[in-house]
Amino acid sequence: MCSVKNVVFPMKTHAELKGTKNGNLFSIWNYDGNIAFEDIIEATEDFDIRYCIGTGGYGSVYKAQLPSGKVVALKKLHRLEAEDPNFDRNFKNEVKMLTEIRHRNIVKLHGYCLHKRCMFLIYEYMERGSLFCVLNNDVEAVELDWTKRVNIIKGISHAISYMHHDCISTIVHRDISSNNILLNSELEAFVSDFGTARLLDPNSSNQTLVAGTYGYIAPEFAYTLVLTEKCDVYSLGVVALEILMGIHPGELLTTLSSSSASTSSQNMMLNEILDQRLPPPNRIVARDIFFVATIAFACLCTKPKYRPTMNWVSQEFLSRKKPIAKPLHAVSLWQLKNQENYVVGDIETQS
């Protein structure tokens, strides 16, 4: 059993964390001092499998109710994974990133324990789980109506814009996917899993190994290994289409990116790809869907320099521009893919 007599301290600074040697940080460090190590062990019965609610990229996630009644999610790095330098590095990187950022659409880190025998992060609990799981459950997907889906895309966009433009150094998430978007009881979206996130260095080429989830990685990153904020922009485009369609748009992306796309794919209309489990949107909601689709296709541009910045995307959602009144059955995907008059002029004047 992983237990020890602990005193809870305020969150350590990064300088203090650097001074911790040999993995001896065996207390829970948090902001309000209300979480004790023994409470976590007792609430999960020493991380019994019965409390496990999922498995992430480098550990398992547990649900725990503290003595105060507060329910939290715990991401625990297993012992074998803790011995892997890559897992250990990602785990500590997530702590570093989440102690620096605060945004209403980014999952909140309550505290953490970093010790070679017991490493875990304590997050706010998200009742509805991942966006991926909700979209893949027919009952829950129907509950996620068109207005909620549009709001989820807005929330994700604002969070990424904050990371790219409002932090001291640009943070690139590198793994924006439906698995890493969590939903609370109100079906509001929160970006999670910052294990592979990186700070962009303006004095470096920012060349790095490919990281992320297959199907969401920007094409240029896969072959240049150069990380830019436009990698996250592309991933957002994939997630936005996935939310509208109800499934990952992989086959559609492949078809539309082909220079020899078939006539049938060129003539496919926007209303045809929408999630058929939901009733057709009314006229007002249809305008929002067209608006989101326009932004999604702009984010998916194969040339990174022509993708919008996340600041532009976020501001577009806030500006409440009036979309054209064209019905969805009259908007082809080929038109959306080749739209330049709506976006490119603005993109060229950004930055």
C-alpha angles and dihedrals in degrees: 000000000000104000137133138164104267141186116206115231134187117272111289122235118244090252090056092046090054089056092058107105134202095004094291096145094114100157131082111256114203144149104250103031093232099117120077126193094235090054091059094048092047094045092054097033088239093318096308114191090243089073095049112113100174150340122249134194094284109010147000128282121226134190117225135178113210124214088260089062092250114139117216138176119234123203108201126192109218119232095251090049091047088060090056109089091213095055092043091050093049091048094053091042090058090054091049094050097044095048088058102047136064124183132144091237096048118085112256121241109216096183147312145219119217113189130133090239098043124019123172142147124220116218136176107269118251109209099202098046124213126355088233092060093046092051090049094053111079094208096047093041090060089052086057094077125187095269092050090048093052090048091051091055090048092051093050090048093052091049094051091044088054091052093047101040113015103048122086089247123026110260117208111197096201094195109061103157138137089261090060096049110088126197127213127211090281091051092247116152128245126183112229143171107060096174094116097034117127138197112235114236112212089203095053138068087237090221111167144151118285112267132173141065121311110253094031101060117109109249095232092054091057094059105027098038086211112135120216134160087255087074089068090045091058091048090052089054090055093048092047091054091045089055092050094045099038090228136063108281094221099129092042092051091051092050096048094044091055115101088217097051113167123253090246092057091046090053096044110123127224094243090057095064097046118112104277092204089076125068115254110278120254120245096270095048090043089063090055091048091051089049093051092046090052091053093043093055091047089054090051095057108137091225109070095208090061094052114099121250117250089245089060091048092048092048091049090057091048096045094065092214115188109251119215114277094237112136117243093244088060096053115086123205088233089059090050092048093050098040107131105149092067100049117011097068091054093044093054090056095048124102 
